[in-house]
């Protein structure tokens, strides 16, 4: 016979539900009214909680708006931390495969509507991103195979980052398409390999 649920676990479940209610309410208001015009007080009123309850779970509007992005990127960081020996594209492959298990279509739709209504939110960035760059940087550098200072390093990095961002946005807000994952990974690996092909040192590049 299963042990009865403890008061502690009940409280944790209640807190998790309240946090999720606040997050979804905020995203809906940001989509409907605009990020700049929806206040903490508005979110609290719609979620039927006190304003201090909102700030207990989320320190700011930006914190709640970027919460899903931070969770997704946090799981990528976990992949690099758990297996530092993985090369960059294998780590990305493992991460994207596991993201299917975390997909919440309703939350993804709210997140999508929020960003579509407030494109400037993308410029806020993610609080997890700098840590990911620190962990992923050596793996990325090793797989690209270009020396420090090579001008193509920045080009490949920007291209890979933009491709990942667009793929995540597409896959989160459409019906699951396993073949799209395979096709994307093929494109990403091709991009990474292309940098290694007869790459010239910066001094050898034409003026």
C-alpha positions as CSV (number, residue, x, y, z in Angstrom):
1,X,0.0,0.0,0.0
2,X,1.4,3.4,-1.0
3,X,2.3,5.8,1.8
4,X,-0.1,8.7,2.3
5,X,1.1,11.9,0.7
6,X,2.9,14.1,3.2
7,X,1.9,17.6,4.0
8,X,5.3,18.8,2.6
9,X,4.6,17.2,-0.8
10,X,1.1,18.6,-0.8
11,X,2.5,22.1,-0.2
12,X,5.1,21.6,-3.0
13,X,2.4,20.6,-5.4
14,X,0.2,23.5,-4.4
15,X,3.1,25.9,-4.9
16,X,3.9,24.4,-8.3
17,X,0.3,24.8,-9.5
18,X,0.2,28.4,-8.2
19,X,3.5,29.2,-10.0
20,X,2.2,27.7,-13.3
21,X,-1.1,29.6,-13.0
22,X,0.8,32.9,-12.5
23,X,3.1,32.1,-15.5
24,X,0.3,31.2,-17.9
25,X,-1.8,34.2,-16.8
26,X,1.2,36.6,-17.3
27,X,2.0,35.2,-20.8
28,X,-1.7,35.5,-21.8
29,X,-1.8,39.1,-20.6
30,X,1.5,40.0,-22.3
31,X,0.0,38.6,-25.6
32,X,-3.3,40.4,-25.1
33,X,-2.2,43.8,-23.7
34,X,1.4,43.9,-24.6
35,X,4.4,43.4,-22.3
36,X,4.8,47.1,-21.4
37,X,1.1,47.5,-20.6
38,X,0.5,44.4,-18.4
39,X,1.6,45.1,-14.8
40,X,2.4,42.9,-11.9
41,X,-0.8,44.1,-10.3
42,X,-2.7,43.1,-13.5
43,X,-1.2,39.6,-13.4
44,X,-2.0,39.2,-9.7
45,X,-5.6,40.3,-10.2
46,X,-6.2,37.9,-13.2
47,X,-4.6,35.0,-11.3
48,X,-6.5,35.9,-8.1
49,X,-3.4,36.2,-5.9
50,X,-1.7,39.1,-4.2
51,X,1.0,41.1,-6.1
52,X,3.6,40.0,-3.6
53,X,2.7,36.3,-4.4
54,X,3.6,37.0,-8.0
55,X,7.0,38.4,-7.1
56,X,7.6,35.6,-4.7
57,X,7.6,33.2,-7.7
58,X,9.0,35.6,-10.3
59,X,11.3,38.5,-9.5
60,X,10.2,40.6,-12.4
61,X,8.0,40.6,-15.6
62,X,11.1,39.6,-17.6
63,X,11.6,36.7,-15.3
64,X,8.2,35.3,-16.0
65,X,8.3,36.1,-19.7
66,X,11.6,34.2,-20.1
67,X,10.8,31.4,-17.7
68,X,10.1,28.8,-20.4
69,X,13.2,29.8,-22.4
70,X,15.3,29.6,-19.3
71,X,14.0,26.1,-18.5
72,X,14.7,24.9,-22.1
73,X,18.2,26.3,-22.1
74,X,18.8,25.0,-18.6
75,X,18.2,21.5,-19.8
76,X,20.8,22.0,-22.6
77,X,23.2,23.1,-19.9
78,X,22.5,20.0,-18.0
79,X,23.4,17.8,-21.0
80,X,26.8,19.5,-21.2
81,X,27.4,19.2,-17.5
82,X,26.4,15.5,-17.3
83,X,28.6,14.4,-20.2
84,X,31.4,16.9,-20.9
85,X,32.9,14.4,-23.4
86,X,30.1,14.8,-25.9
87,X,30.9,16.7,-29.0
88,X,28.7,19.8,-29.7
89,X,26.2,18.3,-32.2
90,X,25.8,15.1,-30.3
91,X,24.9,17.1,-27.2
92,X,22.4,19.2,-29.1
93,X,20.9,16.0,-30.6
94,X,20.4,14.5,-27.2
95,X,19.0,17.7,-25.8
96,X,16.5,18.2,-28.6
97,X,15.4,14.6,-28.4
98,X,14.7,14.9,-24.7
99,X,12.8,18.2,-25.3
100,X,9.9,16.2,-26.8
101,X,9.2,14.8,-23.3
102,X,8.9,18.3,-21.9
103,X,6.6,19.7,-24.6
104,X,3.4,21.3,-23.2
105,X,1.4,22.4,-26.2
106,X,-0.8,24.8,-24.2
107,X,2.2,26.5,-22.6
108,X,4.1,26.5,-25.9
109,X,1.2,28.2,-27.6
110,X,1.0,30.9,-24.9
111,X,4.7,31.5,-25.2
112,X,4.5,31.7,-28.9
113,X,1.6,34.2,-28.8
114,X,3.5,36.3,-26.2
115,X,6.6,36.6,-28.4
116,X,4.7,37.2,-31.6
117,X,2.9,40.1,-29.8
118,X,6.1,41.4,-28.2
119,X,9.1,40.7,-30.6
120,X,11.4,42.9,-28.5
121,X,11.3,40.4,-25.7
122,X,13.8,38.3,-27.7
123,X,16.4,41.0,-27.0
124,X,16.2,40.4,-23.3
125,X,18.1,37.1,-23.6
126,X,18.2,34.2,-21.2
127,X,19.7,34.1,-17.8
128,X,21.0,30.6,-18.5
129,X,22.7,31.5,-21.9
130,X,26.0,32.8,-20.6
131,X,26.6,29.6,-18.6
132,X,25.7,27.4,-21.6
133,X,28.2,29.3,-23.7
134,X,30.9,28.7,-21.1
135,X,30.2,25.0,-21.1
136,X,29.5,24.5,-24.8
137,X,32.3,26.7,-26.0
138,X,35.1,24.1,-25.9
139,X,33.0,21.4,-27.6
140,X,31.9,23.9,-30.3
141,X,35.5,25.0,-30.9
142,X,36.7,21.4,-31.1
143,X,34.1,20.3,-33.6
144,X,34.4,23.4,-35.8
145,X,38.2,23.0,-35.8
146,X,39.0,26.6,-36.6
147,X,41.8,28.4,-34.7
148,X,41.2,31.3,-32.3
149,X,40.8,34.5,-34.2
150,X,39.6,32.9,-37.4
151,X,36.9,35.1,-38.9
152,X,34.7,32.2,-39.8
153,X,34.4,31.1,-36.1
154,X,32.0,34.0,-35.5
155,X,30.1,33.3,-38.7
156,X,29.6,29.6,-37.9
157,X,28.7,30.4,-34.3
158,X,26.1,32.9,-35.3
159,X,24.7,30.6,-38.0
160,X,24.4,27.7,-35.6
161,X,22.8,29.8,-32.9
162,X,20.2,31.3,-35.3
163,X,19.4,27.8,-36.7
164,X,18.9,26.4,-33.2
165,X,16.7,29.3,-32.1
166,X,14.5,29.0,-35.2
167,X,14.3,25.2,-35.0
168,X,13.2,25.3,-31.4
169,X,10.6,28.0,-32.1
170,X,9.2,25.9,-35.0
171,X,9.3,22.5,-33.3
172,X,7.7,23.9,-30.1
173,X,4.7,25.3,-31.8
174,X,3.9,22.7,-34.4
175,X,2.8,19.0,-34.2
176,X,5.7,16.7,-33.5
177,X,7.5,15.8,-36.7
178,X,10.4,13.3,-35.9
179,X,11.7,13.6,-39.4
180,X,12.2,17.3,-38.9
181,X,14.6,16.6,-36.1
182,X,16.7,14.3,-38.2
183,X,16.7,16.8,-41.1
184,X,17.7,19.6,-38.8
185,X,20.6,17.6,-37.2
186,X,21.8,16.7,-40.7
187,X,21.9,20.4,-41.6
188,X,23.6,21.4,-38.3
189,X,26.3,18.7,-38.7
190,X,26.9,19.8,-42.3
191,X,27.3,23.4,-41.2
192,X,29.8,22.4,-38.5
193,X,31.8,20.1,-40.9
194,X,31.9,22.7,-43.6
195,X,34.1,25.0,-41.5
196,X,36.8,22.3,-41.2
197,X,37.1,21.9,-45.0
198,X,40.4,23.4,-46.1
199,X,39.9,26.3,-43.6
200,X,42.6,28.9,-44.1
201,X,44.3,30.7,-41.3
202,X,43.2,34.3,-41.0
203,X,46.5,35.5,-42.4
204,X,45.9,33.4,-45.5
205,X,42.5,34.8,-46.4
206,X,42.4,37.2,-49.3
207,X,42.4,40.9,-48.4
